[in-house]
């Protein structure tokens, strides 16, 4: 995927006029990151935002006790650090490569100038920031109100909906990230995640095939999420 295609796939830059996409392509640079390499550090000055071209990355926080918590996993077409370019407080979290990945880096000054000249892009920026706020609210709700089983099932269902548009029996769901990373994202331990998946398998709600989960009883999974 080249820079223009990655920008077109990004919600923030989709449906831009060809000349606007060309402008963003001209002011941006491509950066490569190795697996586990840090992309930016929390608190560091935000020199710009990123759009993933290939591979996967994570946005995460580290607690005072040194525990990592994954806030979001991003892949091709996703953007990172959009809000940070409007703040002087630096990047609000860490970002690191889960796999080898490439990212488009758009410098802060040029990006802000583009927003001033292109009102439609500013409106899209507001939409993206609103989506981020909804995601954060959902994340807080999941961690505070749902038990581990409900969080695991919700992750499976959410991935199925993103990929297939619905959840039903027989769908194959790729875990997307390694189990140890998924456990961090779900706010639990790796052993607890493994036990939860095994329990769901034993109850014939899912089947496990390496990094793939096969949905066997979508109705019962939905009931776990709703607490029924």
N, C-alpha and C positions, 0 to 999 in steps of 0.2 A: 504494500500500500504506500503510495507516495503522499507528499504533504497535502496536495489539493484534495485528494480523496479522503484523507483523515479529517481535514477541516470540514468537508461536506457532510461527513458522518457525525460530526460533533453537533449536539443540539444548539450550542451557542452560535455556531457559524453556518448552520444549514440554511439553505435558501437565500444565501447572500448573492448579490449580483456578481457576475464573473470577474468584474474589475476589482471588487472588494476582496474576493477570494485570492485574486492574483496579488493584491497589495499585502495581505496577511502572509502569503507565501514568501513574498520578497523580503519582509522584515523579520521573518522567523528563521531559526536555525534548527537543525536536527541534532539531537543528542542521543548517545547510546549508553546503556547502563547494563552492567553484568548482574546476574542473579544475586540477590541479597545486598546489592550496592545501594547506598543512601542517595536519594534524589534531592531532597532538601530537608533541612533540620528545623524543628520547631523553634520559633523565636528569631531565626536568621532573617536578615533583610529580604523582603520579597521583591526580587528584581524582575519577576514576570510570572506568567502562568504557563501551564503545560497541557498538551493534547497528546494522548497515547497513540502511537502509530502501529505498534505491534507489541506482543507480549502482555504481561500483566504486572500491575503494581498495587501497592496497598498504601492507604492513608491511615496512620496510626498514632496513638498517644502512648506515653510511658509514664506509669505512676511513680510516686515518690519511692515506692518499694521496688521499683525496677521492673514491674510487670507490664508487658506490652498488651495493648488492646487495639484491635483492628476496627477502624470506623467504617471503612469502605474499601472494596476491591474494584479497581478500574482496569479496563482493557481497551482495545482499539476503538477510537472514536470518542472516548471519555476525556473530559477535561479535569484539571486539578488546579487548585489555588486561585480560582477566579476572584473570590472575595478579597484575598490577601493583597491584591494589587491596589486596593482602595484604602488600605490601612498602613499606618506607620509602625504598627506593632510587630510586623514580621509574619512569617508563616505560622498559622495557628496549630499546626500539627506536623508530624514527620511524614515523609513519603519515601518508600523504598521499593526496589524491584523484587517481585516474587519470582519472575523468570527473567532471562535476558530480554531486554525491551528497548524500543526506540521511542523517543518522544519529541514532539515539536515544542520548542521554547519560544514564546512570544514576549519580547521585552515590555516591561511595564509602561514606559513612557509612550512608546509607539501605539500600544494597545489602547491606552486612555485617550490618546489623540484620535484614534480611529472611532472610538465610541462617541466622541464629541461631534464628529463629522457625519456619523451614520446613526440616526435615531432608532432605526429598526434593530440595529445590533444592541443598542442600549435596552430596548424592550426585552429582547431575548436574554440579556444578562439578568434582568429582574426575574424572568421566568426560571432561569437556572438556579439563582439564589433562593427562590421560593421552593424549588424542588429540594435543594439541599436542606432547607429548614424543615420541610416535611419529613425527610429521611432521618434527620437528627431527632425529631420528636418521636417518630416511630421506634427509633433505636432505644431511646430512653424508656419508652413504654414497654418494649419487649424485655429489657433488662430488669425493669423494676416490677413488672406485673406477671411475667410468664416464667414458668419453671423451665429447666433445661430441655425436657422433652418437647415442650411447646415451641421453644426457640429453634431447636433442630428441625422439627417438622415445618415450621414457618419458612425456614431457609430453603428446604427442599421444594416446598410449594411455590415460593417466590421465584426460584430459578426456573421451575417448570413453566410458570406463567410468562416470564420474560422470554423464554425460548419458544414456547408453543402457543402462547396466548390463552391457555387454560390448563387445568390440571385434571387428569383422568387416568384410569388404570392402563398400565402397559407403557407409559411414557418413561423414557430413559433420561435421567438427570445427571449430568456431569457435576461433580463436586466443585469444579472450577479451581480450587486451591487445595494444597496438601492438608491432610487432616489436622496436623498440628497448628497450621495457620487458621483453619476453620474454627478450631476450638477457641483460639484467641478471639476471633471475630464474634463468637457466640458467648463469650464471657465465661468459659468453663475450662476444665482440664481435659487433656487429650484422652485420658483413661475414661473419663465420664462420657465423652462424646462416643467413644468406641462401644461402651456398655449400652448407651442409649440406642445406637444404630442396631446393635445385636438384639436388643429387646424388641425393637420395631420389626426386625426380621423374624424373630421367633413368633411374634404375634401375627405374622403373615400380612403386614401392612406394606412392607417393602422387600425387595431382594437386593443383595449386594453383589456387584461384579467389579472388583478392583476399585477404581475411582468413580464408578458409575452406580447410581441408585435407580432401581426399577420400581416404579409405583405399582403396588398390587391392590391397595384398597384406598382410593382417593377420599371416599366418604368418611372413613374413620380418621384419616389424617386431618381432614378439615375439622372434625369434632374435637380433636386434641387442641387445635389452635384456638377454637372458640371456647374451650373449657367445658364443652357439653359432656 
